[in-house]
Amino acid sequence: MPAKKIIYHCYGGAHSSVVAAAIHMGGLQTDRVPSPEELMKLTLFDKQTQDGHGLLHFFGFDEKGRQVYSVGCRSVGAAVEKALSGVAEILGAEKELFFVDTLPCVNVKMRIGGYLSRRWQQITLGRPLVLQGTRDAFPTLVQLVAKTKEEVDG
Amino acid sequence: MKYLYLGLGDLYLPAVASALHLGLLSSDKRPNYQELGGLPNFMPGKNVDDGKLFFSGKDQAGHSVYILCVKDSPDVVERAIQSFLGIYSKARDEITILTCCPENSQVVKLGRMLKRLGLLGIERRLACKLAVNRFPELVRLTRQVQNNGKDEKKKPAFAAASK
Protein backbone atom coordinates (compact mmCIF):
# COMPACT_ATOMS: atom_id res chain seq x y z
CA MET A 1 0.00 0.00 0.00
CA PRO A 2 1.42 3.44 -0.92
CA ALA A 3 2.78 5.44 2.01
CA LYS A 4 0.60 8.07 3.66
CA LYS A 5 1.55 11.65 3.09
CA ILE A 6 1.10 13.89 6.12
CA ILE A 7 0.92 17.55 5.21
CA TYR A 8 1.22 20.13 7.98
CA HIS A 9 0.03 23.54 6.81
CA CYS A 10 -0.22 27.02 8.26
CA TYR A 11 -0.37 30.58 6.93
CA GLY A 12 3.19 31.31 5.90
CA GLY A 13 4.82 27.91 6.09
CA ALA A 14 7.56 29.43 8.26
CA HIS A 15 6.70 28.65 11.85
CA SER A 16 4.00 26.36 13.23
CA SER A 17 3.87 23.90 10.31
CA VAL A 18 7.66 23.70 10.19
CA VAL A 19 7.93 23.05 13.93
CA ALA A 20 5.11 20.48 13.81
CA ALA A 21 6.82 18.62 10.98
CA ALA A 22 10.13 18.76 12.85
CA ILE A 23 8.48 17.37 15.99
CA HIS A 24 6.90 14.61 13.92
CA MET A 25 10.27 13.66 12.45
CA GLY A 26 12.00 13.66 15.83
CA GLY A 27 14.07 16.70 14.97
CA LEU A 28 12.96 18.41 18.18
CA GLN A 29 12.72 16.76 21.58
CA THR A 30 9.22 16.71 22.95
CA ASP A 31 10.05 16.52 26.66
CA ARG A 32 11.24 20.13 26.87
CA VAL A 33 10.74 23.44 25.08
CA PRO A 34 13.48 23.98 22.47
CA SER A 35 15.84 26.91 22.76
CA PRO A 36 15.66 29.73 20.19
CA GLU A 37 18.92 28.42 18.69
CA GLU A 38 17.41 24.97 18.19
CA LEU A 39 14.42 26.49 16.44
CA MET A 40 16.60 28.65 14.20
CA LYS A 41 18.53 25.56 13.16
CA LEU A 42 15.39 24.27 11.43
CA THR A 43 15.98 24.94 7.75
CA LEU A 44 12.72 26.73 7.06
CA PHE A 45 12.04 28.37 10.41
CA ASP A 46 11.34 32.08 9.88
CA LYS A 47 12.89 31.92 6.43
CA GLN A 48 9.97 31.30 4.09
CA THR A 49 9.13 34.02 1.57
CA GLN A 50 5.82 34.85 -0.09
CA ASP A 51 6.70 33.19 -3.37
CA GLY A 52 7.33 29.99 -1.42
CA HIS A 53 3.71 29.83 -0.31
CA GLY A 54 2.06 26.77 -1.80
CA LEU A 55 5.27 24.80 -2.21
CA LEU A 56 5.29 21.50 -0.38
CA HIS A 57 8.51 20.97 1.58
CA PHE A 58 9.51 17.37 2.17
CA PHE A 59 10.82 16.62 5.67
CA GLY A 60 11.45 12.90 5.26
CA PHE A 61 9.98 9.55 6.21
CA ASP A 62 8.81 9.02 9.78
CA GLU A 63 9.23 5.88 11.89
CA LYS A 64 6.37 4.17 10.01
CA GLY A 65 7.55 5.15 6.54
CA ARG A 66 5.03 7.93 6.12
CA GLN A 67 6.08 11.02 4.15
CA VAL A 68 5.96 14.30 6.06
CA TYR A 69 5.56 17.71 4.39
CA SER A 70 4.94 21.29 5.40
CA VAL A 71 3.37 24.06 3.33
CA GLY A 72 2.27 27.66 3.76
CA CYS A 73 -1.22 28.27 2.41
CA ARG A 74 -1.96 31.86 3.44
CA SER A 75 -5.71 32.11 4.09
CA VAL A 76 -6.69 29.32 1.68
CA GLY A 77 -5.64 26.27 3.69
CA ALA A 78 -9.07 24.64 3.38
CA ALA A 79 -9.13 25.29 -0.38
CA VAL A 80 -5.65 23.80 -0.79
CA GLU A 81 -6.78 20.71 1.13
CA LYS A 82 -9.82 20.30 -1.14
CA ALA A 83 -7.86 21.00 -4.33
CA LEU A 84 -5.09 18.54 -3.48
CA SER A 85 -7.63 15.94 -2.39
CA GLY A 86 -9.39 16.38 -5.73
CA VAL A 87 -6.16 16.01 -7.66
CA ALA A 88 -5.20 13.00 -5.55
CA GLU A 89 -8.54 11.43 -6.45
CA ILE A 90 -7.76 11.92 -10.14
CA LEU A 91 -4.44 10.14 -9.57
CA GLY A 92 -6.10 7.37 -7.55
CA ALA A 93 -4.22 8.45 -4.44
CA GLU A 94 -6.97 10.05 -2.38
CA LYS A 95 -6.43 7.78 0.63
CA GLU A 96 -2.77 8.71 0.87
CA LEU A 97 -3.23 12.29 2.04
CA PHE A 98 -3.65 13.48 5.62
CA PHE A 99 -3.81 17.21 6.23
CA VAL A 100 -3.07 18.89 9.54
CA ASP A 101 -3.86 22.56 10.02
CA THR A 102 -1.47 23.97 12.61
CA LEU A 103 -3.09 27.43 12.69
CA PRO A 104 -5.14 26.67 15.83
CA CYS A 105 -1.83 26.37 17.68
CA VAL A 106 -0.64 29.81 16.61
CA ASN A 107 -0.77 32.47 19.33
CA VAL A 108 -0.77 36.25 19.11
CA LYS A 109 3.01 36.58 19.51
CA MET A 110 3.55 34.23 16.59
CA ARG A 111 1.06 36.09 14.43
CA ILE A 112 2.51 39.53 15.12
CA GLY A 113 6.13 38.38 15.16
CA GLY A 114 5.68 36.30 12.04
CA TYR A 115 4.00 39.14 10.20
CA LEU A 116 6.72 41.62 11.19
CA SER A 117 9.51 39.26 10.24
CA ARG A 118 8.16 37.68 7.06
CA ARG A 119 5.77 40.21 5.58
CA TRP A 120 7.43 43.45 6.57
CA GLN A 121 10.97 42.07 6.76
CA GLN A 122 11.42 43.63 10.20
CA ILE A 123 13.47 40.69 11.38
CA THR A 124 15.07 42.46 14.36
CA LEU A 125 11.64 43.17 15.80
CA GLY A 126 9.71 40.16 14.57
CA ARG A 127 12.05 37.24 15.02
CA PRO A 128 12.51 37.43 18.82
CA LEU A 129 8.74 37.76 19.19
CA VAL A 130 7.94 34.80 16.92
CA LEU A 131 10.58 32.70 18.66
CA GLN A 132 9.07 33.46 22.06
CA GLY A 133 5.58 32.75 20.73
CA THR A 134 6.66 29.46 19.19
CA ARG A 135 8.24 28.36 22.45
CA ASP A 136 4.98 29.20 24.24
CA ALA A 137 3.00 27.22 21.67
CA PHE A 138 5.38 24.27 21.66
CA PRO A 139 3.43 22.02 24.07
CA THR A 140 0.30 22.51 21.97
CA LEU A 141 2.19 21.58 18.83
CA VAL A 142 3.54 18.46 20.53
CA GLN A 143 -0.01 17.44 21.43
CA LEU A 144 -1.16 18.10 17.87
CA VAL A 145 1.56 15.89 16.42
CA ALA A 146 0.81 13.11 18.92
CA LYS A 147 -2.87 13.27 17.97
CA THR A 148 -1.93 13.23 14.27
CA LYS A 149 0.16 10.10 14.70
CA GLU A 150 -2.77 8.39 16.44
CA GLU A 151 -5.30 9.40 13.84
CA VAL A 152 -3.40 9.11 10.58
CA ASP A 153 -3.61 5.35 10.29
CA GLY A 154 -7.18 5.21 11.61
CA MET B 1 -4.24 14.51 -20.04
CA LYS B 2 -6.44 16.31 -17.55
CA TYR B 3 -7.06 20.05 -17.62
CA LEU B 4 -7.90 22.12 -14.55
CA TYR B 5 -9.26 25.63 -15.10
CA LEU B 6 -8.74 27.67 -11.95
CA GLY B 7 -10.71 30.82 -11.21
CA LEU B 8 -10.79 33.47 -8.50
CA GLY B 9 -13.84 33.83 -6.29
CA ASP B 10 -16.33 32.17 -8.60
CA LEU B 11 -16.66 29.60 -11.36
CA TYR B 12 -17.81 31.99 -14.10
CA LEU B 13 -14.55 32.32 -16.04
CA PRO B 14 -13.48 28.68 -15.55
CA ALA B 15 -16.94 27.58 -16.73
CA VAL B 16 -16.59 29.66 -19.92
CA ALA B 17 -13.05 28.42 -20.50
CA SER B 18 -14.08 24.80 -20.07
CA ALA B 19 -17.09 25.33 -22.36
CA LEU B 20 -14.76 26.70 -25.04
CA HIS B 21 -12.42 23.78 -24.52
CA LEU B 22 -15.25 21.28 -24.82
CA GLY B 23 -16.78 22.99 -27.85
CA LEU B 24 -19.95 24.00 -26.01
CA LEU B 25 -19.33 27.63 -26.92
CA SER B 26 -18.26 29.01 -30.25
CA SER B 27 -15.00 30.92 -30.18
CA ASP B 28 -15.92 32.97 -33.25
CA LYS B 29 -18.16 35.45 -31.50
CA ARG B 30 -18.74 36.75 -28.00
CA PRO B 31 -21.57 34.88 -26.29
CA ASN B 32 -24.74 36.59 -25.21
CA TYR B 33 -26.08 36.47 -21.67
CA GLN B 34 -28.52 33.64 -22.49
CA GLU B 35 -25.75 31.44 -23.85
CA LEU B 36 -23.65 32.09 -20.78
CA GLY B 37 -26.52 31.42 -18.41
CA GLY B 38 -27.06 28.04 -20.05
CA LEU B 39 -23.51 26.86 -19.45
CA PRO B 40 -23.01 24.14 -16.85
CA ASN B 41 -21.42 25.39 -13.62
CA PHE B 42 -21.68 29.04 -14.66
CA MET B 43 -22.23 30.07 -11.08
CA PRO B 44 -20.73 31.93 -8.12
CA GLY B 45 -18.52 29.90 -5.85
CA LYS B 46 -19.87 28.81 -2.47
CA ASN B 47 -17.52 28.97 0.50
CA VAL B 48 -17.93 25.27 1.08
CA ASP B 49 -16.86 24.57 -2.53
CA ASP B 50 -13.67 26.60 -2.30
CA GLY B 51 -10.98 24.48 -3.93
CA LYS B 52 -13.36 21.70 -4.95
CA LEU B 53 -12.90 20.21 -8.40
CA PHE B 54 -15.97 20.07 -10.66
CA PHE B 55 -15.86 17.72 -13.63
CA SER B 56 -16.91 19.52 -16.82
CA GLY B 57 -16.61 16.78 -19.38
CA LYS B 58 -14.26 15.15 -21.85
CA ASP B 59 -13.00 16.91 -24.94
CA GLN B 60 -12.75 15.46 -28.45
CA ALA B 61 -9.42 13.87 -27.65
CA GLY B 62 -10.87 12.17 -24.57
CA HIS B 63 -9.10 14.46 -22.11
CA SER B 64 -10.96 15.26 -18.89
CA VAL B 65 -11.68 18.89 -18.07
CA TYR B 66 -12.26 20.15 -14.54
CA ILE B 67 -12.96 23.56 -13.07
CA LEU B 68 -12.37 24.97 -9.60
CA CYS B 69 -12.20 28.32 -7.89
CA VAL B 70 -10.66 29.75 -4.75
CA LYS B 71 -11.69 32.84 -2.83
CA ASP B 72 -8.16 34.22 -2.69
CA SER B 73 -4.54 33.57 -3.64
CA PRO B 74 -5.02 31.38 -6.72
CA ASP B 75 -1.24 31.47 -7.14
CA VAL B 76 -0.85 29.56 -3.86
CA VAL B 77 -3.32 26.89 -4.95
CA GLU B 78 -1.68 26.59 -8.36
CA ARG B 79 1.74 26.26 -6.78
CA ALA B 80 0.45 23.68 -4.30
CA ILE B 81 -1.04 21.56 -7.08
CA GLN B 82 2.12 21.81 -9.19
CA SER B 83 4.25 20.98 -6.16
CA PHE B 84 2.00 18.04 -5.32
CA LEU B 85 2.20 16.73 -8.88
CA GLY B 86 5.98 16.86 -8.55
CA ILE B 87 5.71 14.17 -5.88
CA TYR B 88 4.19 11.94 -8.52
CA SER B 89 6.71 12.78 -11.20
CA LYS B 90 4.74 11.14 -13.97
CA ALA B 91 1.69 13.21 -13.11
CA ARG B 92 3.34 16.48 -14.18
CA ASP B 93 2.74 15.44 -17.79
CA GLU B 94 -0.78 14.31 -17.10
CA ILE B 95 -2.38 17.30 -15.42
CA THR B 96 -2.27 20.90 -16.65
CA ILE B 97 -3.51 23.84 -14.57
CA LEU B 98 -4.74 26.95 -16.35
CA THR B 99 -5.62 30.07 -14.43
CA CYS B 100 -8.44 32.22 -15.74
CA CYS B 101 -8.84 35.10 -13.36
CA PRO B 102 -10.28 38.56 -13.96
CA GLU B 103 -7.84 41.38 -14.64
CA ASN B 104 -9.11 43.22 -11.62
CA SER B 105 -9.80 41.19 -8.50
CA GLN B 106 -11.99 44.01 -7.14
CA VAL B 107 -14.68 42.86 -9.56
CA VAL B 108 -14.83 39.56 -7.71
CA LYS B 109 -15.17 41.36 -4.39
CA LEU B 110 -17.98 43.47 -5.83
CA GLY B 111 -19.75 40.36 -7.04
CA ARG B 112 -19.43 38.78 -3.62
CA MET B 113 -20.82 41.87 -1.95
CA LEU B 114 -23.80 41.94 -4.31
CA LYS B 115 -24.49 38.31 -3.57
CA ARG B 116 -24.32 38.94 0.16
CA LEU B 117 -26.78 41.80 -0.22
CA GLY B 118 -29.15 39.46 -2.03
CA LEU B 119 -28.82 41.33 -5.35
CA LEU B 120 -28.41 38.13 -7.31
CA GLY B 121 -29.79 39.50 -10.57
CA ILE B 122 -27.25 42.32 -10.63
CA GLU B 123 -24.49 39.93 -9.56
CA ARG B 124 -25.37 37.65 -12.47
CA ARG B 125 -25.30 40.51 -14.97
CA LEU B 126 -21.92 41.60 -13.65
CA ALA B 127 -20.65 38.03 -14.03
CA CYS B 128 -21.89 37.87 -17.62
CA LYS B 129 -20.31 41.25 -18.38
CA LEU B 130 -17.03 40.02 -16.90
CA ALA B 131 -17.17 36.81 -18.94
CA VAL B 132 -17.89 38.70 -22.17
CA ASN B 133 -15.05 41.15 -21.49
CA ARG B 134 -12.58 38.36 -20.80
CA PHE B 135 -13.83 36.20 -23.67
CA PRO B 136 -10.98 36.95 -26.11
CA GLU B 137 -8.43 36.04 -23.43
CA LEU B 138 -10.23 32.80 -22.67
CA VAL B 139 -10.36 31.94 -26.38
CA ARG B 140 -6.62 32.56 -26.60
CA LEU B 141 -6.03 30.38 -23.55
CA THR B 142 -8.07 27.45 -24.84
CA ARG B 143 -6.56 27.71 -28.34
CA GLN B 144 -3.11 27.59 -26.77
CA VAL B 145 -4.12 24.49 -24.84
CA GLN B 146 -5.42 22.83 -27.99
CA ASN B 147 -2.31 23.80 -29.97
CA ASN B 148 -0.08 22.39 -27.24
CA GLY B 149 -2.06 19.18 -27.43
CA LYS B 150 -1.50 19.01 -31.19
CA ASP B 151 2.24 19.73 -30.75
CA GLU B 152 2.49 16.82 -28.33
CA LYS B 153 1.02 14.51 -30.96
CA LYS B 154 3.39 15.87 -33.65
CA LYS B 155 6.54 15.20 -31.59
CA PRO B 156 8.72 12.56 -33.23
CA ALA B 157 8.91 9.17 -31.57
CA PHE B 158 12.47 9.59 -30.29
CA ALA B 159 11.46 12.69 -28.29
CA ALA B 160 8.64 10.76 -26.62
CA ALA B 161 10.95 7.85 -25.81
CA SER B 162 13.56 10.11 -24.23
CA LYS B 163 11.04 11.41 -21.57
Boltz contact constraints between the chains, C-beta under 6 A:
constraints:
  - contact:
      token1: [A, 53]
      token2: [B, 76]
      max_distance: 6.0
  - contact:
      token1: [A, 54]
      token2: [B, 76]
      max_distance: 6.0
  - contact:
      token1: [A, 54]
      token2: [B, 79]
      max_distance: 6.0
  - contact:
      token1: [A, 54]
      token2: [B, 80]
      max_distance: 6.0
  - contact:
      token1: [A, 55]
      token2: [B, 79]
      max_distance: 6.0
  - contact:
      token1: [A, 55]
      token2: [B, 83]
      max_distance: 6.0
  - contact:
      token1: [A, 56]
      token2: [B, 83]
      max_distance: 6.0
  - contact:
      token1: [A, 73]
      token2: [B, 76]
      max_distance: 6.0
  - contact:
      token1: [A, 74]
      token2: [B, 73]
      max_distance: 6.0
  - contact:
      token1: [A, 74]
      token2: [B, 76]
      max_distance: 6.0
  - contact:
      token1: [A, 75]
      token2: [B, 72]
      max_distance: 6.0
  - contact:
      token1: [A, 76]
      token2: [B, 70]
      max_distance: 6.0
  - contact:
      token1: [A, 76]
      token2: [B, 72]
      max_distance: 6.0
  - contact:
      token1: [A, 76]
      token2: [B, 73]
      max_distance: 6.0
  - contact:
      token1: [A, 76]
      token2: [B, 76]
      max_distance: 6.0
  - contact:
      token1: [A, 79]
      token2: [B, 50]
      max_distance: 6.0
  - contact:
      token1: [A, 79]
      token2: [B, 51]
      max_distance: 6.0
  - contact:
      token1: [A, 79]
      token2: [B, 70]
      max_distance: 6.0
  - contact:
      token1: [A, 79]
      token2: [B, 77]
      max_distance: 6.0
  - contact:
      token1: [A, 80]
      token2: [B, 77]
      max_distance: 6.0
  - contact:
      token1: [A, 80]
      token2: [B, 80]
      max_distance: 6.0
  - contact:
      token1: [A, 82]
      token2: [B, 51]
      max_distance: 6.0
  - contact:
      token1: [A, 82]
      token2: [B, 52]
      max_distance: 6.0
  - contact:
      token1: [A, 83]
      token2: [B, 51]
      max_distance: 6.0
  - contact:
      token1: [A, 83]
      token2: [B, 77]
      max_distance: 6.0
  - contact:
      token1: [A, 83]
      token2: [B, 81]
      max_distance: 6.0
  - contact:
      token1: [A, 84]
      token2: [B, 84]
      max_distance: 6.0
  - contact:
      token1: [A, 86]
      token2: [B, 53]
      max_distance: 6.0
  - contact:
      token1: [A, 87]
      token2: [B, 81]
      max_distance: 6.0
  - contact:
      token1: [A, 90]
      token2: [B, 2]
      max_distance: 6.0
  - contact:
      token1: [A, 91]
      token2: [B, 88]
      max_distance: 6.0
  - contact:
      token1: [A, 91]
      token2: [B, 91]
      max_distance: 6.0
